[in-house]
């Protein structure tokens, strides 16, 4: 048994030795042939790596040369059709921004009037005894009893009842003139206390003071605030009623902080009101308020609307639509831009299924388009759909986005955001 094992082991050793001898003989012959240039019909290669399939000397940068090829991710055309990849060109076009704002109908504050007492007294009668009542200009509002008014009336009556001295002498003429001036001063004092000319003439005609003086509405409108009540004592200057004329109203809308610079005085607006379906009101921005709301981070803008039939009611909800003309700008479809929060990326179509990830600076959005401030030039095509799949493939292959060239932009019209 041991003899058979020794015979087998000897055979294995002899075979291994024969293989090693043959390998060294063949290697020595190949090197000799290369040195002599014999034994081959093809030229000898200076680098053994050129004998390996797939290697191309022309694609290898030489010493001192740098490769400027942008990183790309390859998506074969059949795969593009399968996943729905589409491309679109970057183009300079007229860009408009439609801004939809929420708003409300409010009073035209220039049409608000206040009825107040200019003397101290007590309210004997209140004609406008509820808020919302409509008053015509000159219609009685409040009857006030005032001791000061009563004394002023009595002074005028006394002056009229007393006969002035005859003006035949120079002294008599001077006294008569002073008497007349006293009467005029008494009438003027009553007028300053909102006593009408007709009331003063009635006092002079009857020769009797009027216990209660009637205050009238200075304008035609609705009572929107009532401060007075019957029997209440009022002081000089104290407001009694607020009256507003609704022949014109304001529409006040709130502009979010990113859109503030697009809004300016004079821009046309279209207004729709929830309570009046089908009605559209055209107007222009009258005023841009100078301060923002700390709670909503928005800025109010105002427009004025005619309201002849009082169909627009204060505090109605309104939608205000503003169209801002942004001028000519370089744009791509909005879906072509991947916004990571730190940067914006597009995938530029380089042809033959290659897409280059590129960092760009994106600007405003409008009607499905996105402004490109820098990173692209007009005419370059970018992937506009299936970006998630392309981006995933790029990340799997470790393709890093590159910064693109700065694109010259046509200057857009300036918008003054705070013109008044």
PECORPE-V324499 format. One record per residue. N is the residue number from 1. PHI is phi in radians with two decimals (none if undefined). OMEGA is omega in degrees with one decimal (* if undefined). Layout:
# PECORPE-V324499
N/PHI/OMEGA + N/PHI/OMEGA
This chain:
# PECORPE-V324499
1/none/-180.0 + 2/-1.15/-180.0 + 3/-1.13/178.3 + 4/-1.11/-179.8 + 5/-1.12/179.0 + 6/-1.14/179.6 + 7/-1.11/-178.5 + 8/-1.17/-179.1 + 9/-1.13/178.5 + 10/-1.10/179.6 + 11/-1.10/-179.8 + 12/-1.12/-179.2 + 13/-1.13/179.9 + 14/-1.11/-179.5 + 15/-1.14/179.4 + 16/-1.10/179.4 + 17/-1.11/-179.9 + 18/-1.12/180.0 + 19/-1.15/179.4 + 20/-1.12/179.4 + 21/-1.10/-179.5 + 22/-1.15/-179.2 + 23/-1.10/-178.7 + 24/-1.22/178.4 + 25/-1.13/-179.0 + 26/-1.14/-180.0 + 27/-1.10/179.5 + 28/-1.13/179.3 + 29/-1.19/179.7 + 30/-1.14/-179.6 + 31/-1.15/179.2 + 32/-1.13/179.4 + 33/-1.12/-180.0 + 34/-1.17/-179.9 + 35/-1.14/-178.4 + 36/-1.49/-176.6 + 37/1.30/-177.3 + 38/-1.97/171.2 + 39/1.47/178.6 + 40/-2.60/177.0 + 41/-1.51/-179.8 + 42/-2.02/179.9 + 43/-1.13/179.4 + 44/-1.30/179.8 + 45/-1.54/-179.9 + 46/-1.30/-177.7 + 47/-2.23/-178.3 + 48/-1.11/-179.7 + 49/-1.21/-179.8 + 50/-1.26/177.6 + 51/-1.34/-177.3 + 52/-1.47/-178.8 + 53/-1.19/175.4 + 54/1.63/-179.7 + 55/-1.73/-177.8 + 56/-2.25/-177.4 + 57/-1.13/-175.6 + 58/-1.23/-177.3 + 59/-1.56/-179.0 + 60/-1.66/-179.8 + 61/-1.07/177.5 + 62/-1.43/-178.3 + 63/-1.10/-179.6 + 64/1.58/178.8 + 65/-1.76/176.7 + 66/-2.16/179.5 + 67/-1.57/180.0 + 68/-1.79/178.5 + 69/-1.15/178.4 + 70/-1.32/178.3 + 71/-1.16/-178.8 + 72/-2.34/171.5 + 73/-2.04/-174.6 + 74/-1.67/173.8 + 75/-2.14/-178.6 + 76/-0.95/-175.4 + 77/-1.07/178.8 + 78/-1.14/176.6 + 79/-1.22/177.6 + 80/-1.06/178.3 + 81/-1.15/-177.1 + 82/-1.20/-176.4 + 83/-1.64/175.8 + 84/1.43/178.1 + 85/-1.34/176.2 + 86/-2.22/179.0 + 87/-2.18/178.9 + 88/-2.56/-178.4 + 89/-1.44/169.1 + 90/-1.41/-173.1 + 91/-2.39/174.1 + 92/-1.51/-175.9 + 93/-2.58/175.0 + 94/-1.15/-176.4 + 95/-2.05/176.5 + 96/-2.18/-179.3 + 97/-2.11/177.1 + 98/-1.67/-177.3 + 99/-1.96/177.9 + 100/-1.80/-175.4 + 101/-2.06/172.1 + 102/-1.59/-177.5 + 103/-2.65/-179.2 + 104/-2.64/174.4 + 105/-1.54/-179.2 + 106/-2.34/177.0 + 107/-1.18/165.6 + 108/-1.38/-172.5 + 109/-1.12/176.7 + 110/-1.31/-179.9 + 111/-1.85/177.2 + 112/-1.71/178.1 + 113/-2.15/179.6 + 114/-2.07/172.4 + 115/-1.66/179.6 + 116/-2.34/179.5 + 117/-1.63/179.2 + 118/-1.76/175.1 + 119/-2.35/175.8 + 120/-1.38/-179.6 + 121/-3.10/-179.0 + 122/-2.22/-179.1 + 123/-1.40/178.8 + 124/-1.57/-177.7 + 125/-2.60/179.5 + 126/-2.13/-178.2 + 127/-1.30/177.8 + 128/-1.53/-170.7 + 129/-1.70/175.1 + 130/-2.71/178.8 + 131/-1.32/-178.2 + 132/1.75/-179.7 + 133/-1.24/178.0 + 134/-1.60/179.0 + 135/-2.15/173.0 + 136/-1.57/179.5 + 137/-1.06/-179.2 + 138/1.56/179.2 + 139/-1.26/-179.1 + 140/-1.06/-177.5 + 141/-2.07/-172.9 + 142/-2.53/168.5 + 143/-1.79/-178.1 + 144/-2.10/170.1 + 145/-1.72/-179.8 + 146/-2.39/175.5 + 147/-1.03/179.9 + 148/-1.15/177.3 + 149/-1.15/179.7 + 150/-1.10/178.6 + 151/-1.16/179.1 + 152/-1.14/176.6 + 153/-1.13/-178.8 + 154/-1.11/177.9 + 155/-1.10/179.6 + 156/-1.14/179.9 + 157/-1.10/-179.7 + 158/-1.12/178.7 + 159/-1.10/-179.7 + 160/-1.24/-178.2 + 161/-1.29/-179.6 + 162/-1.39/179.5 + 163/-1.52/176.8 + 164/-1.30/177.5 + 165/-1.03/179.9 + 166/-1.10/-175.9 + 167/-1.71/-179.3 + 168/-1.26/177.6 + 169/-1.73/179.3 + 170/-1.11/179.4 + 171/-1.19/179.0 + 172/-1.11/177.9 + 173/-1.13/179.0 + 174/-1.13/179.3 + 175/-1.17/179.4 + 176/-1.10/179.0 + 177/-1.15/178.2 + 178/-1.13/179.0 + 179/-1.09/-179.9 + 180/-1.17/178.6 + 181/-1.14/176.8 + 182/-1.13/177.5 + 183/-1.13/177.8 + 184/-1.13/179.1 + 185/-1.14/178.2 + 186/-1.14/178.1 + 187/-1.15/-177.9 + 188/-1.14/178.9 + 189/-1.10/176.9 + 190/-1.13/178.8 + 191/-1.15/178.5 + 192/-1.12/176.2 + 193/-1.63/176.3 + 194/1.18/172.0 + 195/-1.54/-174.6 + 196/-1.27/179.1 + 197/-1.10/179.9 + 198/-1.15/178.0 + 199/-1.16/179.2 + 200/-1.14/178.1 + 201/-1.10/178.7 + 202/-1.16/177.5 + 203/-1.12/179.6 + 204/-1.15/-177.5 + 205/-1.23/-176.4 + 206/-1.44/-176.8 + 207/1.27/179.3 + 208/-2.18/178.4 + 209/-1.23/178.4 + 210/-1.67/-176.9 + 211/-1.15/-177.5 + 212/-1.95/177.2 + 213/-1.81/-177.4 + 214/-1.67/173.2 + 215/-1.66/-175.4 + 216/-1.93/179.1 + 217/-1.27/-179.3 + 218/-1.33/-177.9 + 219/-2.47/171.3 + 220/-1.58/-179.2 + 221/2.99/-176.8 + 222/-1.82/174.6 + 223/-1.32/-177.7 + 224/-1.80/178.2 + 225/-2.64/179.3 + 226/-2.07/179.7 + 227/-1.79/-171.6 + 228/-1.65/173.8 + 229/-2.48/-177.8 + 230/-1.08/180.0 + 231/1.52/-177.7 + 232/-1.34/174.3 + 233/-1.47/-179.5 + 234/-2.13/177.3 + 235/-1.86/179.4 + 236/-1.08/179.8 + 237/1.53/-177.9 + 238/-1.34/179.5 + 239/-1.21/180.0 + 240/-1.97/-178.4 + 241/-2.52/167.6 + 242/-1.95/-178.4 + 243/-2.14/-179.1 + 244/-2.18/175.0 + 245/-1.66/-175.0 + 246/-1.73/177.6 + 247/-1.17/171.2 + 248/-2.34/179.2 + 249/-2.29/175.8 + 250/-1.87/167.0 + 251/-1.94/-176.0 + 252/-1.95/-177.8 + 253/-2.14/-178.5 + 254/-1.94/179.7 + 255/-1.76/179.3 + 256/-1.22/-172.3 + 257/-1.01/-179.1 + 258/-1.15/-176.3 + 259/-1.76/-173.9 + 260/-1.06/-175.5 + 261/-1.23/179.4 + 262/-1.55/-173.2 + 263/-1.83/179.5 + 264/-2.55/179.3 + 265/-1.14/178.6 + 266/1.69/179.7 + 267/-1.20/177.8 + 268/-1.23/179.4 + 269/-2.37/173.6 + 270/-2.12/-172.7 + 271/-2.13/171.5 + 272/-2.13/-176.3 + 273/-2.09/-177.0 + 274/-1.02/-177.0 + 275/-1.39/-179.8 + 276/-2.27/-178.0 + 277/-1.10/179.2 + 278/1.55/180.0 + 279/-1.69/178.2 + 280/-2.16/-179.1 + 281/-2.03/179.4 + 282/-1.73/179.6 + 283/-2.76/177.0 + 284/-2.33/178.4 + 285/-1.21/179.7 + 286/-1.56/-170.0 + 287/-2.73/173.3 + 288/-1.97/-175.1 + 289/-1.15/-172.1 + 290/-1.45/-176.2 + 291/-2.17/179.9 + 292/-1.72/174.6 + 293/-1.45/179.8 + 294/-1.25/-178.1 + 295/-1.38/-175.1 + 296/-1.76/-177.0 + 297/0.91/-179.2 + 298/-2.38/-179.8 + 299/-2.10/-178.4 + 300/-1.54/171.4 + 301/-2.17/-172.7 + 302/-2.30/172.6 + 303/-2.39/-176.0 + 304/-1.91/-177.5 + 305/-2.29/171.9 + 306/-1.23/-176.0 + 307/-2.48/-172.9 + 308/-1.14/-177.7 + 309/-1.75/-179.4 + 310/0.99/-179.7 + 311/-1.38/177.4 + 312/-1.57/-177.2 + 313/-1.75/175.7 + 314/-0.97/-178.7 + 315/1.38/170.1 + 316/-1.16/174.6 + 317/-1.35/-178.5 + 318/-2.38/172.8 + 319/-2.01/-177.3 + 320/-1.93/-178.4 + 321/-1.93/179.2 + 322/-2.05/175.9 + 323/-1.92/-178.2 + 324/-1.72/177.1 + 325/-1.50/-175.5 + 326/-1.67/-179.1 + 327/1.46/-178.0 + 328/-1.52/-178.3 + 329/-2.48/176.8 + 330/-1.34/-174.7 + 331/-2.33/171.1 + 332/-2.38/174.5 + 333/-1.00/-176.8 + 334/-1.03/-179.2 + 335/-1.25/-179.0 + 336/-1.43/-175.8 + 337/-1.88/172.9 + 338/-1.69/-179.1 + 339/-1.83/-178.0 + 340/-1.54/-175.2 + 341/1.74/178.1 + 342/-1.87/-179.8 + 343/-2.72/177.3 + 344/-2.01/-175.1 + 345/-2.24/169.7 + 346/-2.17/177.2 + 347/-1.97/-176.3 + 348/-1.50/179.3 + 349/-1.34/179.7 + 350/-1.66/-179.6 + 351/1.55/177.7 + 352/0.98/175.7 + 353/1.42/-178.5 + 354/-1.77/178.6 + 355/-2.20/-179.0 + 356/-1.72/173.6 + 357/-1.29/-175.4 + 358/-2.42/177.1 + 359/-1.43/179.2 + 360/-2.22/171.9 + 361/-1.92/-177.2 + 362/-1.70/-178.7 + 363/-2.05/-172.4 + 364/-1.29/172.2 + 365/-1.85/178.1 + 366/-2.82/173.7 + 367/0.88/176.8 + 368/1.44/179.3 + 369/-1.98/-179.3 + 370/-2.28/178.1 + 371/-1.27/174.3 + 372/-1.97/-177.7 + 373/-1.41/178.2 + 374/-2.69/177.1 + 375/1.94/178.9 + 376/-2.34/171.5 + 377/-2.11/-179.0 + 378/-1.04/178.8 + 379/1.78/177.4 + 380/-1.20/-179.2 + 381/-1.72/-179.2 + 382/-2.23/175.9 + 383/-1.19/-177.0 + 384/-2.02/176.2 + 385/-2.63/-178.8 + 386/1.02/-179.1 + 387/-1.14/-179.2 + 388/-1.09/-180.0 + 389/-1.20/179.1 + 390/-1.13/-179.3 + 391/-1.15/177.6 + 392/-1.11/178.7 + 393/-1.11/179.0 + 394/-1.13/-180.0 + 395/-1.22/177.7 + 396/-1.13/-178.5 + 397/-1.61/177.6 + 398/1.25/179.0 + 399/-1.44/-175.1 + 400/-1.69/179.4 + 401/-1.10/177.3 + 402/-1.90/176.1 + 403/-1.43/-177.4 + 404/-1.61/179.9 + 405/-1.26/176.0 + 406/-1.32/-178.7 + 407/-1.67/177.3 + 408/-1.15/-177.5 + 409/-1.95/171.7 + 410/-1.33/-175.1 + 411/-1.13/179.7 + 412/-1.49/177.8 + 413/-1.12/179.4 + 414/-1.34/179.6 + 415/-2.15/176.2 + 416/-1.44/-172.9 + 417/-1.41/-174.3 + 418/-2.36/176.1 + 419/-1.70/-176.7 + 420/-2.32/*
